[in-house]
Every structure is written in structure tokens, then in C-alpha cells.
Amino acid sequence: QVQLVESGGGLVQPGGSLRLSCAASGTIFSINAMGWYRQAPGKQRELVATITRGDGTNYVDSVKGRFTISRDNAKNTVYLQMNTLKSEDTAVYYCNAEVRTTILTTLRYWGQGTQVTVSS
């Protein structure tokens, strides 16, 4: 079994910053892509950013230039640095990881979510 545990969410004023972390633990052979998704009230879950094992990154247009995704492979951890936050960034943020649990088995796991609220 694999667990993803997120941390770092909270309440921040517009223009502020937060850093989310997501640590994977359990039976892990290696981790391929990792990413962050978010879901605002009444909306579908959307991709925010992804990062490959080789540090290739991809961002949704609305966060380009403001958010930075990074990872520490030795710690099985992915981060999301969020700057210049806007009210429309308010959502529950979910971590996702493609985990190779054996040489032949790769499964996708989700974290439990962490709330980010941007409000004055």
C-alpha cells in the first residue's frame, strides 16, 4: 500500500504565498510522474501542474508564472510553491503520483486533499 500525505494548505490573503508538500510512503519501488490537481466548490477537478521523474514540468495556463512544482526523489516528495495567489485559486488541492510498487506494477494514488483559501 502507498499513502500520499499533503500539508501546507491554509488561509492566505490575495497576493500572498503558500507552499504545499506531498510525501509518499509505503511499498515504493519508484515514482514516475507526480502532480497537483485542485477542485473548487461546484467545479470539476482540474490539473494544476505535473512533474516527471526527470523534472519535466507542465502547468495549466492560469498558474503559469505564479506556481512552481518541484520534487525530491530521495524523499518521495513533491512540492507546489504558490505565489501571487488570487481568490480564484481557492480550492482543495490534491496530490497525485504514479507509483511503481513492483517492477511490473504501476498504480496511481491520490492524497486526501488540503484546503487553500485565498481571501482578505
C-alpha positions as CSV (number, residue, x, y, z in Angstrom):
1,Q,0.0,0.0,0.0
2,V,1.0,3.6,-0.7
3,Q,-0.1,6.7,1.2
4,L,0.2,10.3,0.0
5,V,0.0,12.9,2.7
6,E,-0.4,16.6,1.8
7,S,0.4,19.6,4.1
8,G,0.8,23.3,3.8
9,G,-2.7,24.5,3.0
10,G,-4.4,27.3,4.8
11,L,-5.9,30.8,4.6
12,V,-3.9,33.5,2.8
13,Q,-4.6,37.0,1.6
14,P,-4.6,37.8,-2.1
15,G,-1.1,38.3,-3.3
16,G,0.3,36.0,-0.7
17,S,2.2,32.7,-0.9
18,L,1.8,29.2,0.2
19,R,3.9,26.1,-0.2
20,L,2.2,22.7,-0.4
21,S,4.0,19.4,0.2
22,C,3.1,15.8,-0.5
23,A,5.0,12.9,0.8
24,A,4.6,9.4,-0.4
25,S,5.2,6.4,1.8
26,G,4.7,2.6,1.8
27,T,5.7,0.0,-0.7
28,I,7.5,2.1,-3.3
29,F,9.9,0.8,-6.0
30,S,10.0,4.2,-7.7
31,I,7.7,7.1,-8.6
32,N,7.1,8.3,-12.1
33,A,5.1,11.4,-12.7
34,M,3.7,13.4,-9.7
35,G,1.3,16.2,-9.8
36,W,-1.2,18.6,-8.2
37,Y,-4.9,18.9,-9.0
38,R,-7.5,21.2,-7.5
39,Q,-11.2,21.2,-7.1
40,A,-13.2,24.4,-6.3
41,P,-16.8,24.2,-5.0
42,G,-19.2,23.3,-7.8
43,K,-16.4,22.7,-10.3
44,Q,-14.7,19.7,-11.7
45,R,-11.2,18.7,-10.5
46,E,-8.6,20.2,-12.8
47,L,-4.9,19.6,-13.4
48,V,-2.7,22.3,-11.9
49,A,0.8,21.1,-12.5
50,T,2.8,17.9,-13.2
51,I,6.4,16.9,-13.0
52,T,8.2,13.9,-14.4
53,R,10.9,11.9,-12.6
54,G,13.4,13.8,-14.8
55,D,11.9,17.2,-13.7
56,G,10.0,17.9,-16.8
57,T,7.1,20.2,-15.8
58,N,3.7,21.2,-17.2
59,Y,1.3,23.8,-15.9
60,V,-2.3,24.9,-16.5
61,D,-2.3,28.3,-18.2
62,S,-3.9,30.1,-15.2
63,V,-1.0,29.4,-12.9
64,K,2.0,29.8,-15.2
65,G,4.5,32.3,-13.8
66,R,2.9,32.1,-10.4
67,F,3.2,28.4,-9.3
68,T,6.3,26.2,-9.3
69,I,6.2,22.4,-9.0
70,S,9.3,20.6,-7.8
71,R,10.2,17.2,-6.3
72,D,12.7,15.5,-4.1
73,N,13.1,11.9,-5.4
74,A,15.1,10.8,-2.3
75,K,12.2,11.9,-0.1
76,N,9.4,10.7,-2.4
77,T,8.0,14.2,-2.0
78,V,6.5,16.8,-4.4
79,Y,6.1,20.5,-3.7
80,L,3.9,23.3,-5.1
81,Q,5.2,26.8,-4.4
82,M,2.2,29.2,-5.0
83,N,2.9,32.9,-5.3
84,T,0.7,35.9,-6.1
85,L,-2.3,33.9,-5.0
86,K,-5.7,35.0,-6.3
87,S,-9.2,34.4,-5.0
88,E,-9.8,32.0,-7.9
89,D,-7.0,29.8,-6.6
90,T,-9.3,28.8,-3.7
91,A,-9.9,25.1,-3.8
92,V,-9.0,21.8,-2.3
93,Y,-5.6,20.7,-3.7
94,Y,-4.9,17.1,-4.3
95,C,-1.6,15.4,-4.8
96,N,-1.3,12.6,-7.3
97,A,1.5,10.1,-8.0
98,E,2.2,7.2,-10.4
99,V,3.9,4.7,-8.2
100,R,5.8,1.6,-9.3
101,T,5.2,-0.8,-6.4
102,T,7.0,-3.7,-8.2
103,I,9.0,-3.9,-11.4
104,L,5.8,-4.9,-13.2
105,T,3.1,-2.9,-11.4
106,T,2.4,0.9,-11.6
107,L,-0.6,2.3,-9.9
108,R,-1.9,5.9,-9.5
109,Y,-2.5,7.2,-6.0
110,W,-4.3,10.3,-4.6
111,G,-3.8,12.2,-1.4
112,Q,-6.6,13.2,0.9
113,G,-6.6,16.9,-0.2
114,T,-5.6,20.1,1.6
115,Q,-7.7,23.3,1.6
116,V,-6.3,26.5,0.2
117,T,-8.4,29.6,0.8
118,V,-7.4,33.0,-0.7
119,S,-9.4,35.8,0.9
120,S,-9.0,39.1,2.5
